[in-house]
Amino acid sequence: MARQDAGYEQKRIAELLGLTAISLCNWENERAMPSGTNLIKLCVLYGRSPRELYPEYYQQIEGEIASLWQPDGACQYNPIPPQCL
């Protein structure tokens, strides 16, 4: 788990973000998602990208975007290169 790998206790991260430990637990278990701002904060705190923190959700979003960009085959979707994250 990214938080543990970064050496943080759940209670401390929750305090830093102004959350309850339950909210953070829900994010960690993907029962809920953090806001965009809190996702960025988690990425900075843990030294990880959104793709690393939420790989399944990230893949789902990539698929949704790909389907939006290719409705008639006129556009080709190119995922954002990892170095841009």
Secondary structure as GFF3:
##gff-version 3
##sequence-region A 1 85
A	DSSP	alpha_helix	2	5	.	.	.	ID=ss1
A	DSSP	alpha_helix	10	17	.	.	.	ID=ss2
A	DSSP	alpha_helix	21	28	.	.	.	ID=ss3
A	DSSP	alpha_helix	36	46	.	.	.	ID=ss4
A	DSSP	alpha_helix	50	53	.	.	.	ID=ss5
A	DSSP	alpha_helix	55	69	.	.	.	ID=ss6
A	DSSP	three_ten_helix	82	84	.	.	.	ID=ss7
###
